[in-house]
Each structure stands twice: as structure tokens, then as C-alpha cells.
Amino acid sequence: MHSLEQELLSQKDEEKAKIYARFFKTGKGQYGEGDIFIGITVPQQRAIAKKYKKLSLKELEYFLKNPIHEFRFTSLVILTEKCTKATEKEKKEIFDFYIKQRKYINNWDLIDCTTPNIIGAYLFDKDKSLLYQLAQSSSLWDRRMAILATFYFLKKEHYKETLEIAELLLKDKQDLIHKATGWMLRELGKKNQRVEEIFLKKHAKVMPRTMLRYAIERFPKEKRTFYLKIKNNFAKDI
């Protein structure tokens, strides 16, 4: 047994595992159906990950393919840390590995803590057509990766992909996509509220309500009321 595996298993907590299983919707028909938790906190996993930052991609693949959620999360924390300190050649290897193994990156926390700094950072100065492919995938997790990758772009005050992918996701049926897209629009607004409001004035009436509420969360009350009224008036007319 690998020493990382032993260390993770030594921290398991059955009561926390039950709580996490409910929180991450692992029941039949839910988005995390079948995911297995052993009850390790995120701070515990991050502390353990620091000890294993030199693991190879081959070793990380073993943990990323493990059915235990915390094994996958810890491997992705290590992978993200490796990426931030990698050469350009190594970043490409990590990016290719991440894309190839992405079916195992199958819950929102796994995506949110890794996609911006792996996919987003790598593609920032490169062709971004992959993001549009992911945004139109049948996989919920591919679509969440597409919009979360643009978080890195927003930090660099580059808004184009966030706006275009948000537009592609306006009719998405999944609440996790509504939340992620609204979140990215809100982050865009922190950088440039005028650009966000141009998007909202065009699309507020057809945006899923959750997406809209996330997008306007930081606005003053009168502005929130204004955009919700647009949404409500459109709903009454159809």
C-alpha cells in the first residue's frame, strides 16, 4: 500500500463521511451518485498533500482513479501545486493528463479547486476552442470545467470567454451549472460591472433564476430588484 494511501486512511471519520455523502449528493439519481467518502476534512487533505508534492503523474493517476473522493481530491491538490511550479513543457503534460483523466474529476469541489489553475492557466495564451467543446458536452462536469476555467481569465481582466460560455449555458438544465455560471458573472462584475450589466440587460429575462441571483448577489438592493423585475415580468408574459 502506498504511504499516501495509508496516511489518508488513517484520518478517516465515519460520522463525517456520512455528512459529506449527503452534502455531495451521492444518493441514487443525484449528481454525485456512487461517490464514496471516508470523512477527511479539506484542511487535513491539503496538509497531507504537501508531503507528497513530488509524486509522479503515474502515481497521481492511481489516486485519481480511486473511487474514494478524498483520494481524488488530494491527488488533484498535488497536481495543481505541481502545475503552479512547472516548466512550460511540464504544464502541457499536466494539462494533457488532466483532460485525459477528467472523467474521474466528477464533483464540483474537484473541479472548482483545480480547473482554473490547470485548464485556465494553460489555455490563457493559447487556442481556447476546447472550452467551447466542453461547454456543449453532455457531461455536467465538462460544462462546469468550461465555465470555471475562465475564472483564471477573469483574474487577468480578460472577459470574452466568460461571456461567450455563459451565453452557451443560459439554457442548461443543471442547477450546478446555473450556480457556477452566475458565480463567474459575479466575479466578472467585481472586475468590470459595466461589462457584466451589458450581459445581464441582454439576458436577464431568460437566465435561470439561480444563475441570475448569483450574478447580482453583490449589487445594491435597488439593482438586484431591477434585474429580478426584468426576470419576473418576462416570466409573466410567457
N, C-alpha and C positions, 0 to 999 in steps of 0.2 A: 504494500500500500504506500502511495506517495505521502511524504511528510505533510504536504499541504492538505491532503485529504484527511489525514489523521488529526491535524490541528483543527480543521473545520468541524469534524465530527465530535471533537472533544467539547465544543462550545454549544452543542445542540440543546434546545429547550422545548420540551413537548408542549407546554402551555402557550408559549409564544408562537410555535409552529401552527397551532390551531387558529390563533388570531390572524396570523399572516395569510393562512389559506383562505379565510373568509374575506379579508381585506383585498386580496388579489384575485378574487372571484374564480376560485378553482372548481366550483361545482359544475355539474353536468349542464352543458349548454351555455356556460358562461365563458367569457373571453380567455380566462386562464385555466380552462378545464384540463385536469390531469396534472397540473404543475404540483411539485412536491416541495414542501418547506420543512426545514428542521429547526427553525426558530432562532437564527443568529441575527443579531442586530446589524444595521449598516455600519455603525462605528467599529464594531468588532471585526467585520469583514474587511474594512479598509485598513485597520491596524494589522491584520494578518497579511493582507495583500502586500504591504510594504516590505515584508520579509522575503517575498518571492518575486520581486520585480525582475529578476534575471531569468525567469522561466522562458523556454523557447516557445515558438508558435506551436510546435508539435505537442509540447506538454500542455499548453493552454487549450489546444483543441480537445484534449481528453476531458478537461473540466467543463469546457463549453458544451460538450455533447452529453453531459451528465444530466439525468432527469431532476436532480436536486437543484432547486432555484438558487440557493446560496453558492453552490459551486460555480454556476454560470455567472452570477453577479461578480463574485470575487475574481474569476478569470478575466472578466471584462474590465474591472478596475485596473488590474495589472496591465492589460492590453492598452488601455487608454494612457496610463502612465508611461509605458514604453513608447507610445506614439509621440508624446509631447517632447521626448528627448531624442527622437530618432533622426537619422540622416534622411535625405530625400529618397534614397533607394529603399531604406527600411520602412519609411512611411508608405511607400507604394506596396510593399509586401504586406504590411499590416492592413492597409485598405483592401487589398485583394482578398486577404484571409477573411476579413470582416464580412465582405459582400458574399463570399462563397459560403460562409458558415451562418448566414443571417437567419436561417430558419430556426436556429437554436436561440436567437435573440428575440424571444417571443413573449415579452411582457413589457409594460410601459416603463417600468423603472430601469430595466436593462437597456432600453433604447435611450431614455432621456439622459442617462449619465454617461453615455458613450458616443452616440451618433454625431452630436455637434463637433466634438473634438477629433473624431476619426473620419467620418464621411465629409462633414462640412469643412474641416480644416484642409483636408487633402484636395477637395474639389474647388476650393475658393478661387484659385487662379487657373483653373482648367475647364474643359468642357463639362457642362452640367446636365447634359441630356439624360443621364442616368436618373436624376432626381425626378424628372417628369415621367419616366417609365415607372419608377417606384410609386409615384403619386396615383397612377392609374392601374396599379396592381390589384388583384383580387384579395391579396393578403392585407389584413388590417395593420400588421406590423410593418410591412413595406411602406404603406401610406404614411404611417406615423414617422418612420425614418425620413421620408421625403421632406415633410414639413419641419421636423426637428433639426435636420441638417442645416437648414437656413438660419438657425439660431447663431451659428458661427458667423454667417454673413452679416447679420444684423449688428453684431458687436463691432464689425468693421464699417458700419454705416452703408451697407450695400443691401438695397431693399427689393430689387427686381424679382428674384426667385421666390421670396416670401410671398409677395403679392400674387405672382402668377400661380404658384402652387396652391395658395389659399383659394384662389378662384376655381381651380380644378376640384377642390374638395368641398365646395359650397353645398353640393347635393349628397355628400357622403351620409350614409345611414348610421354610422357608428359614433356613439357618444364620446369615445376616447379620441376620435378624430376631431370632433367639434371642440373639445376642450383644448387639444394640442394646437389647433389652428387659431382659436381665439387667443390662446396664450401667446403665440408668435405675433399675432397682430397687436396685442398689448405691448409686447417688447418693442415692436416697430414704433409704436406710438411714443415710447419713452425716448427714442432717438429723434423721431420726427412726427409729431402729432398731426401736422398738416397732411402728410402723405397718408397716414392711417385714415384720417377723416375723409379724404377723397375716395378711398376704397369703401368706407362704410356708407357714405352717401349714395354710392352706386349700388351697393349690395345688401345693405341692412335689411331691406324688406324681404329678401329671400334667404338670408342666412339662418341656419338653425339657431333657435333661441339661446342654447347654451353657448354656442360659438360667439354670438353677439355679446352676451353678458360677460364672458371672459374678456372680450376685446375692449369693452368700455369700462372695465372694472375700476380703473384709475381716474376716470373722468369725474369732474364735479357733478353733483346731483342733477343739475339742470341739463347738462349734456347727456347724461345717461337717460334721463326722461325723454329727451328729444329723439334719441335713436330707438328707444323701445317703443315710442309712439309711432314711428315710421313702420316698425315691425308689426305692431298691433293693428294699425289701420289697414295695412296690406292683408293681414290675416282675415280681417272682417270682410274685405272686398272679394275674397275668393270663395 
